[in-house]
Amino acid sequence: MKLSRRFVASVLLVLALAGAGLLAQPARQAAPPATDEAKILEAMHLIQSQPLYRHVAELVSEKYGGRLTGTKEYEACVAWVESLLKGWGVEPGGENGTYRQLFPNPYTTVFPGGVCEMHVPVGKGGVVKKAYAYEDEFIPGGTTGTGEVTAEVVYVGYGITAPELGYDDYKGVDVKGKIVLMESEVPVAPRGETLEAFKKWRPYSFHQYKLKNAAAHGAKGMIYNYGPIGNPNNAYVEGFVYHHVGAAVVADVFAGTGRVPKETVDRIRKELKPQSFATGKTMTISNKSEHHPDGVGINLLGKITGTDPALKDEVIIVGGHLDHLGRLWKLMPGANDNATAAAVTLGVAEAMAKCAVKPKRTVVFFFFGSEEQSEDQGTEGSHYYTEHPIYPLDKTVVFMNMEGPGIGDKISASGGTTYPKFWEFVEKANKGFIHRVLSTDPASYPARPRQDSAWFFWKGVPSLTFGAYGGPRLPYSTYHNTRDSIELITPEIMEDMAQLLFMTIMDIGDEPVLNFR
């Protein structure tokens, strides 16, 4: 059918008038007010992947220098997080009306130029120096002293002197002025059938003990079979130089001695008898560092006060550590460890601050300092807080910690089977809104406090630690090295993690009675 020009013009006129709103229309009725559930859901959708990703990008930037607690760069990072919380209207949750809790925090900065090399005899009296590659074969110790040591290497097993256990790795060997090669941990595993026995060995598992014991026996340096990864969680002894080394260095030290590293370690574990020996190998190790014994650490806390006159005294804590390793000597970005946790915490804080409905219980957003370092046992920020709590621990209904929540496509949490009533709230939020694979296991901290949640758990506070996992397997490790970079981060899993925690908190925040203990 052929349409006339007049008909076409009429249709176009009607459409134009309708678009301009000039045709008669029935009066619009006002939309019904949104329910509390709708307001909460609207706030949840404020949490988006790209802003979280930008937070991570900021945290790993060069200006924050790897976020080593105590440094000016770490303090600048704290100030940036504070500015966000303040801008969103999150209240200061620290001491004396501030966002901060300060604590003693000695720290060490490590400068470029360290050396790790083997002296290889050649010909008649000649020597060739075999230099090991930074990061792949060695990383400077995070609390190393300044100096250079050229000496024979003595293998000292686990570096333990324990008379009450009838065990001494230093018996029968002379380490004065030497470099010691040492294993991490202890010869008894903290799990299964040996868990009870491990408790007797536990004091000897700490890095700090091992280093101090080596120095007390007269050693001048140490190569620690630990990774190699970066780690500022150790003691500082002036002039004592050490590196963390990997399999290549250990194999070269053992080469030609008639011993095999794995067989030697297996024998120590099986017989609980030392296998120490002078290797006959000479190495040179050196580092340059600067120790700051009077350093000050910062825990950063924001809060949203609960709306219920009675329940507001009960506290829900959510967060993770803000710090990382600094430079050893290159920048350690710490993108997934633990900038992603800080970003997720910021996402939850912003959404809750902007939500038209607030929880009845108080919510504290916690950014811990000094999780990665301590001259005691590590996790110093959370340790200090649990000894000097700003909010009573018996009124802290749960601590929701995060470690590495930014890489993968699945969500895990340790502690869910220990606290099944709390875990029901997490599962409910996941099934209702997130729909990720969600897994859990018991809370267990038998050895060193490797996570901030350990100190809370030991104080009786129900504590879960959330993380992400799954996805393509990387061909290299990213733990405590320069490769933990933003390019690896999965923004979508951070979004889902933040939304999961937000919805869980909003749910338990209004529950009339909570007792997860």
DRENNU-930797 format. One line per 4 residues: number of its first residue (from 1); for each residue y, z, x of C-alpha. Coordinates in nm, 4 decimals. Layout:
BEGIN
NUM) Y/Z/X; ...
END
This chain:
BEGIN
1) 0.0000/0.0000/0.0000; 0.3429/-0.0971/0.1292; 0.6041/0.1804/0.1034; 0.9682/0.0993/0.0198
5) 1.2462/0.1945/0.2527; 1.3982/0.4100/-0.0253; 1.0758/0.6085/-0.0670; 1.0515/0.6678/0.3044
9) 1.4173/0.7736/0.3188; 1.3646/1.0179/0.0310; 1.0682/1.1788/0.2017; 1.2628/1.2165/0.5255
13) 1.5556/1.3759/0.3375; 1.3281/1.6317/0.1723; 1.1718/1.7201/0.5036; 1.5117/1.7589/0.6653
17) 1.6411/1.9837/0.3886; 1.3292/2.1931/0.4025; 1.3600/2.2297/0.7760; 1.7193/2.3402/0.7375
21) 1.6195/2.5937/0.4716; 1.8422/2.4322/0.2040; 1.5766/2.3863/-0.0590; 1.5255/2.6658/-0.3070
25) 1.2577/2.9064/-0.1861; 1.1143/3.2209/-0.3384; 1.2642/3.5396/-0.1955; 1.0663/3.6727/0.1040
29) 0.9196/4.0189/0.0778; 0.9628/4.2615/0.3684; 0.6535/4.2918/0.5891; 0.4690/4.6227/0.5487
33) 0.5279/4.8721/0.8325; 0.2790/4.8479/1.1170; 0.0118/5.1140/1.1313; -0.0333/5.3368/1.4352
37) -0.3457/5.1367/1.5203; -0.1474/4.8136/1.5147; 0.1241/4.9626/1.7349; -0.1338/5.0795/1.9893
41) -0.3007/4.7395/1.9902; 0.0377/4.5723/2.0395; 0.1036/4.7967/2.3402; -0.2396/4.7205/2.4840
45) -0.1550/4.3509/2.4825; 0.1537/4.4224/2.6936; -0.0942/4.4630/2.9797; -0.1257/4.1168/3.1334
49) -0.3023/3.9926/3.4440; -0.0133/3.8220/3.6190; 0.2255/4.1215/3.6313; -0.0623/4.3284/3.7684
53) -0.1287/4.0606/4.0299; 0.2397/4.0656/4.1272; 0.2200/4.4418/4.1739; -0.0676/4.3912/4.4176
57) 0.1287/4.1213/4.6007; 0.4171/4.3643/4.6450; 0.1960/4.6487/4.7650; 0.0230/4.4410/5.0350
61) 0.3457/4.2900/5.1678; 0.4419/4.3325/5.5317; 0.7357/4.5602/5.4504; 0.5003/4.8404/5.3488
65) 0.3017/4.8068/5.6714; -0.0430/4.8741/5.5285; 0.0775/5.1931/5.3506; -0.0340/5.4499/5.6090
69) 0.0616/5.7908/5.4681; 0.3413/5.9562/5.6648; 0.5087/5.6379/5.7824; 0.8481/5.5122/5.6683
73) 0.6708/5.2088/5.5226; 0.4548/5.4293/5.3020; 0.7607/5.6221/5.1840; 0.9307/5.2916/5.0960
77) 0.6240/5.1982/4.8926; 0.6412/5.5319/4.7095; 1.0090/5.4677/4.6318; 0.9231/5.1258/4.4828
81) 0.6564/5.2728/4.2539; 0.8981/5.5484/4.1524; 1.1587/5.2899/4.0556; 0.9146/5.1187/3.8200
85) 0.8072/5.4421/3.6535; 1.1665/5.5536/3.6108; 1.2685/5.2158/3.4691; 0.9965/5.2361/3.2039
89) 1.0919/5.5891/3.1049; 0.7877/5.7599/3.2552; 0.8853/6.1204/3.3262; 0.8684/6.2725/3.6740
93) 0.5376/6.4527/3.7058; 0.5684/6.6061/4.0509; 0.7253/6.9213/4.1870; 1.0771/7.0475/4.1125
97) 1.1583/6.7739/3.8610; 1.0667/6.4912/4.0998; 0.7885/6.2343/4.1073; 0.6573/6.3765/4.4356
101) 0.4303/6.6428/4.5776; 0.4650/6.6809/4.9539; 0.1934/6.8050/5.1889; 0.1333/6.8345/5.5663
105) -0.0074/6.5086/5.7015; -0.0424/6.4423/6.0757; -0.0845/6.0708/6.1431; -0.1222/5.8268/6.4296
109) 0.0188/5.4771/6.4700; -0.1777/5.2326/6.6849; -0.0029/4.9535/6.8762; -0.1299/4.6102/6.9880
113) -0.3033/4.5564/7.3178; -0.6199/4.7621/7.3132; -0.9112/4.6473/7.5283; -1.2859/4.6722/7.4830
117) -1.4885/4.5089/7.7590; -1.8188/4.5346/7.9413; -1.8473/4.5104/8.3218; -2.1357/4.2695/8.3839
121) -2.2759/4.2646/8.7397; -2.3166/3.9151/8.8899; -2.4469/3.8042/9.2286; -2.4160/4.0461/9.5138
125) -2.1640/4.3095/9.4151; -1.9671/4.0873/9.1812; -1.8541/4.1829/8.8313; -1.7511/3.9780/8.5309
129) -1.5660/4.1464/8.2467; -1.6969/4.0516/7.9016; -1.4197/4.1064/7.6480; -1.5152/4.1816/7.2881
133) -1.3403/4.0236/6.9929; -1.0965/4.2271/6.7887; -1.2216/4.3003/6.4370; -1.5516/4.1143/6.4601
137) -1.6803/4.3293/6.7468; -1.4401/4.6237/6.7739; -1.1441/4.7856/6.6005; -0.9312/5.0594/6.7616
141) -0.9948/5.4131/6.6388; -0.7309/5.5139/6.3852; -0.6454/5.8391/6.5639; -0.7058/5.7233/6.9199
145) -0.5113/5.8674/7.2070; -0.3196/5.6563/7.4567; -0.4857/5.5596/7.7822; -0.7475/5.3535/7.9613
149) -1.0968/5.4644/8.0597; -1.3351/5.2779/8.2874; -1.6633/5.4640/8.3108; -2.0367/5.4620/8.2543
153) -2.1541/5.4667/7.8932; -2.3869/5.7491/7.7898; -2.5766/5.7196/7.4632; -2.5601/6.0523/7.2738
157) -2.7303/5.9736/6.9445; -2.5386/6.1392/6.6613; -2.3179/6.3439/6.8955; -2.4358/6.6768/6.7516
161) -2.4719/7.0211/6.9075; -2.6402/7.2478/6.6501; -2.8187/7.5479/6.8072; -2.9213/7.6873/6.4679
165) -3.1051/7.3615/6.3993; -3.2585/7.3459/6.7455; -3.0813/7.0161/6.8100; -2.8401/6.9067/7.0854
169) -2.7637/6.5430/7.1642; -2.5801/6.6485/7.4831; -2.8674/6.8430/7.6356; -2.9863/6.6870/7.9609
173) -2.7059/6.4311/7.9935; -2.3754/6.4513/8.1810; -2.0857/6.2973/7.9902; -1.7951/6.4397/8.1921
177) -1.5439/6.1623/8.2541; -1.7751/5.9156/8.0773; -1.7647/5.7029/7.7628; -2.0099/5.8118/7.4925
181) -2.1803/5.5762/7.2494; -2.2443/5.7547/6.9224; -2.3926/5.6938/6.5768; -2.2138/5.7842/6.2532
185) -2.3537/6.0336/5.9977; -2.6519/6.2623/6.0774; -3.0265/6.1979/6.1160; -3.1009/6.3391/5.7675
189) -3.0056/6.1394/5.4567; -2.7995/6.3041/5.1786; -3.0344/6.1917/4.9030; -3.3887/6.2107/4.7735
193) -3.6376/6.4393/4.9443; -3.4036/6.5247/5.2325; -3.1029/6.6267/5.0194; -3.1592/7.0011/5.0612
197) -3.2169/6.9640/5.4357; -2.9020/6.7542/5.4615; -2.6861/7.0449/5.3464; -2.7617/7.2218/5.6757
201) -2.6583/6.9111/5.8713; -2.3526/6.8316/5.6600; -2.0905/7.0009/5.8859; -2.2008/6.7722/6.1688
205) -2.1563/6.4516/5.9677; -1.7776/6.4512/5.9867; -1.5994/6.2114/6.2216; -1.3661/6.4918/6.3264
209) -1.6503/6.7117/6.4450; -1.8122/6.4322/6.6439; -1.4937/6.3370/6.8280; -1.3981/6.6952/6.9088
213) -1.7508/6.7731/7.0282; -1.7466/6.4716/7.2609; -1.4127/6.5787/7.4053; -1.5346/6.9390/7.4414
217) -1.8263/6.8145/7.6512; -1.5829/6.6403/7.8865; -1.6099/6.2806/7.7647; -1.2948/6.0736/7.8138
221) -1.3696/5.8022/7.5617; -1.6003/5.6985/7.2812; -1.7409/5.3821/7.1294; -1.8441/5.4702/6.7763
225) -2.1174/5.2621/6.6121; -1.9239/5.2360/6.2884; -1.8738/4.8913/6.1420; -1.6614/4.7889/6.3126
229) -1.4209/4.9022/6.0445; -1.0755/5.0537/6.0568; -1.0505/5.4232/5.9777; -0.7673/5.6739/6.0370
233) -0.9818/5.9632/5.9098; -1.0495/6.1486/6.2337; -0.9200/6.4143/6.4704; -0.6616/6.3458/6.7386
237) -0.7252/6.4635/7.0956; -0.4507/6.3693/7.3390; -0.5692/6.1108/7.5910; -0.9087/6.0636/7.4247
241) -0.9562/5.6895/7.3692; -1.2018/5.5427/7.1240; -1.3026/5.2267/6.9394; -1.5232/5.1533/6.6439
245) -1.7796/4.8957/6.7522; -2.0450/4.6799/6.5899; -2.3931/4.5511/6.6652; -2.2873/4.3140/6.9460
249) -2.1428/4.5914/7.1620; -2.4336/4.8278/7.0915; -2.6867/4.5579/7.1805; -2.5145/4.4907/7.5124
253) -2.5094/4.8607/7.5995; -2.8840/4.8868/7.5295; -2.9756/4.5572/7.6994; -3.2047/4.6043/7.9975
257) -3.2541/4.9772/7.9385; -3.6023/4.9370/7.7919; -3.4785/5.0763/7.4601; -3.3948/4.9118/7.1291
261) -3.1071/5.0495/6.9152; -3.2887/5.0537/6.5810; -3.6102/5.1949/6.7226; -3.4151/5.4673/6.9005
265) -3.2302/5.5705/6.5856; -3.5504/5.5588/6.3786; -3.7203/5.7873/6.6282; -3.4363/6.0421/6.6112
269) -3.4592/6.0439/6.2322; -3.8360/6.0755/6.2283; -3.8772/6.3421/6.4968; -3.5347/6.5127/6.4672
273) -3.5232/6.5153/6.8452; -3.2411/6.3701/7.0603; -3.2930/6.0444/7.2488; -2.9821/6.0570/7.4667
277) -2.9703/5.8751/7.8006; -2.7341/5.7345/8.0643; -2.7246/5.3596/8.0097; -2.6063/5.2532/8.3542
281) -2.3509/5.0254/8.1854; -1.9816/5.0393/8.2695; -1.7100/4.9630/8.0165; -1.3326/4.9690/7.9971
285) -1.1674/5.0808/7.6752; -0.7955/5.1279/7.6223; -0.5449/5.1875/7.3447; -0.1797/5.2656/7.2986
289) -0.0800/5.4957/7.0170; 0.1760/5.7486/6.8994; 0.0749/6.0723/6.7291; 0.2919/6.2465/6.4692
293) 0.1620/6.6033/6.4272; 0.4421/6.6989/6.1872; 0.3951/6.4095/5.9458; 0.4468/6.4624/5.5732
297) 0.2324/6.3059/5.3024; 0.3381/6.2208/4.9489; 0.1444/6.2353/4.6243; 0.3291/6.0462/4.3498
301) 0.2989/6.1601/3.9874; 0.4513/6.0386/3.6626; 0.3749/6.1688/3.3170; 0.4117/6.1176/2.9442
305) 0.4277/6.4540/2.7715; 0.1952/6.4966/2.4769; 0.3429/6.5077/2.1265; 0.1326/6.7942/1.9885
309) 0.2777/7.1448/2.0487; -0.0672/7.2845/2.1345; -0.2565/6.9877/2.2789; 0.0264/6.8814/2.5133
313) -0.0818/7.1564/2.7524; -0.4077/6.9684/2.8057; -0.3846/6.6926/3.0678; -0.5513/6.3560/3.1182
317) -0.5117/6.2230/3.4736; -0.5519/5.8540/3.5555; -0.4914/5.6899/3.8915; -0.6119/5.6159/4.2408
321) -0.4924/5.6319/4.5978; -0.1791/5.4420/4.6938; -0.2294/5.4532/5.0700; -0.4330/5.2409/5.3089
325) -0.4899/5.2146/5.6874; -0.1563/5.0881/5.8141; -0.1906/4.8699/6.1241; -0.4886/4.8895/6.3610
329) -0.3201/4.7115/6.5344; -0.2934/4.4220/6.2913; -0.1904/4.4769/5.9301; -0.4668/4.6127/5.7074
333) -0.3528/4.4911/5.3623; -0.5861/4.6998/5.1455; -0.5545/4.4670/4.8474; -0.8615/4.5893/4.6627
337) -0.8645/4.9209/4.8484; -0.6635/5.0342/4.6736; -0.3569/4.8316/4.5761; -0.5448/4.7086/4.2696
341) -0.5939/5.0674/4.1495; -0.2228/5.1367/4.1896; -0.1447/4.8152/3.9992; -0.3821/4.9051/3.7149
345) -0.2304/5.2536/3.6945; 0.1147/5.0948/3.6714; -0.0084/4.8671/3.3936; -0.1393/5.1613/3.1916
349) 0.1797/5.3598/3.2527; 0.4079/5.0773/3.1397; 0.2072/5.0087/2.8244; 0.1955/5.3754/2.7294
353) 0.5660/5.4233/2.7981; 0.6515/5.1274/2.5741; 0.3993/5.2116/2.3029; 0.5599/5.3302/1.9790
357) 0.2803/5.5861/1.9453; 0.2312/5.8525/2.2124; -0.0838/6.0608/2.2711; -0.0973/6.4223/2.1608
361) -0.2175/6.5286/2.5066; -0.0129/6.4868/2.8237; -0.1061/6.1887/3.0415; -0.0416/6.2035/3.4173
365) -0.0324/5.8877/3.6291; -0.1406/5.9843/3.9800; -0.0890/5.7811/4.2996; -0.2587/5.9781/4.5792
369) -0.1495/5.9795/4.9392; -0.3736/6.0174/5.2433; -0.7041/5.9252/5.0840; -0.7835/5.7242/5.3951
373) -0.6800/5.9771/5.6578; -0.7057/6.3417/5.7499; -0.7658/6.5592/6.0519; -0.9888/6.7712/5.8290
377) -1.2363/6.5944/5.5977; -1.0444/6.3037/5.4447; -0.8905/6.2492/5.1000; -0.6195/6.4937/5.1962
381) -0.3800/6.4137/4.9096; -0.6303/6.4998/4.6374; -0.7609/6.7944/4.8404; -0.4107/6.9379/4.8661
385) -0.3450/6.8830/4.4971; -0.6618/7.0625/4.3857; -0.5619/7.3584/4.6049; -0.2013/7.3441/4.4775
389) -0.2318/7.1966/4.1262; 0.0838/7.1143/3.9362; -0.1138/7.1140/3.6102; -0.3824/7.3822/3.5618
393) -0.7222/7.2447/3.6512; -0.8846/7.4314/3.3642; -0.6508/7.2415/3.1304; -0.7268/6.9051/3.2936
397) -0.9718/6.7542/3.0465; -1.0660/6.4552/3.2617; -0.9721/6.2671/3.5772; -1.0126/5.8889/3.5594
401) -1.0097/5.7684/3.9194; -1.0228/5.4098/4.0459; -1.1602/5.2597/4.3678; -1.1545/4.8821/4.4095
405) -1.1018/4.7720/4.0476; -0.9791/4.4237/4.1380; -1.2695/4.1998/4.2465; -1.5541/4.0927/4.0184
409) -1.6383/4.0328/3.6552; -1.8066/4.3613/3.5595; -1.6907/4.7227/3.5342; -1.8701/5.0285/3.6676
413) -1.7994/5.3985/3.6694; -1.9752/5.6775/3.8540; -2.0147/5.9938/3.6492; -2.0809/5.8563/3.3026
417) -2.4308/5.9990/3.2787; -2.3009/6.3338/3.4066; -2.0412/6.3410/3.1285; -2.2068/6.1545/2.8388
421) -1.9600/6.2742/2.5741; -1.6728/6.1298/2.7713; -1.8660/5.8119/2.8416; -1.9003/5.7538/2.4667
425) -1.5227/5.7050/2.4465; -1.5311/5.4510/2.7320; -1.8151/5.2560/2.5676; -1.6358/5.2627/2.2336
429) -1.3202/5.1122/2.3869; -1.5210/4.8469/2.5696; -1.7189/4.7420/2.2616; -1.4107/4.7378/2.0432
433) -1.1648/4.5550/2.2656; -1.2782/4.4516/2.6167; -1.6385/4.3248/2.5947; -1.7216/4.3431/2.9651
437) -2.0548/4.4353/3.1181; -2.0182/4.8107/3.1672; -2.2465/5.0289/3.3791; -2.2551/5.3880/3.4975
441) -2.4556/5.6405/3.6998; -2.4380/6.0136/3.7809; -2.1534/6.1792/3.9674; -2.2767/6.2767/4.3128
445) -2.0768/6.3978/4.6138; -2.3248/6.5624/4.8534; -2.1645/6.4501/5.1790; -1.8056/6.3914/5.2859
449) -1.5503/6.3662/5.0031; -1.5333/5.9872/5.0148; -1.3275/5.9601/4.6964; -1.0393/6.1542/4.5454
453) -1.2566/6.2388/4.2465; -1.4830/6.4531/4.4681; -1.2328/6.7380/4.4993; -1.1740/6.7419/4.1226
457) -1.5486/6.7298/4.0559; -1.6090/7.0233/4.2903; -1.3385/7.2180/4.1029; -1.5144/7.1585/3.7714
461) -1.2890/6.8827/3.6381; -1.4890/6.6063/3.4632; -1.4291/6.3091/3.6900; -1.5194/5.9423/3.6719
465) -1.4465/5.6736/3.9292; -1.4047/5.3201/3.7959; -1.4462/4.9996/3.9938; -1.5248/4.6307/3.9525
469) -1.8228/4.4376/4.0801; -2.0080/4.1069/4.0397; -1.8983/3.7500/4.0935; -1.9620/3.5292/4.3972
473) -2.0764/3.7112/4.7097; -1.8424/3.6750/5.0060; -1.9909/3.5662/5.3412; -1.8083/3.8489/5.5207
477) -1.7135/4.2121/5.4694; -1.3651/4.2996/5.3497; -1.4004/4.6767/5.3804; -1.1305/4.8371/5.5962
481) -1.0298/4.5243/5.7822; -0.7649/4.2510/5.7729; -0.9660/4.0419/5.5238; -0.9035/4.2682/5.2237
485) -0.6283/4.0327/5.1109; -0.4715/3.9331/4.7824; -0.6407/3.5924/4.7776; -0.9669/3.7674/4.6823
489) -0.8294/3.9516/4.3802; -0.9424/3.8711/4.0250; -0.6367/3.9321/3.8019; -0.8380/3.9141/3.4785
493) -1.0640/4.2067/3.5703; -0.7563/4.4176/3.6472; -0.6163/4.3335/3.3035; -0.9406/4.4338/3.1349
497) -0.9688/4.7510/3.3423; -0.6157/4.8562/3.2502; -0.6692/4.7779/2.8821; -1.0001/4.9670/2.8829
501) -0.8404/5.2775/3.0347; -0.5371/5.2516/2.8056; -0.7472/5.2376/2.4885; -0.9791/5.5140/2.6104
505) -0.6862/5.7430/2.6888; -0.5163/5.6751/2.3562; -0.8421/5.7650/2.1817; -0.9266/6.0863/2.3671
509) -0.5587/6.1814/2.3754; -0.5713/6.2514/2.0016; -0.9233/6.3944/1.9690; -0.8842/6.7408/1.8057
513) -1.1236/6.9173/2.0431; -1.2398/6.8014/2.3878; -1.4868/6.9706/2.6181; -1.6531/6.7335/2.8634
517) -1.7303/7.0087/3.1160
END
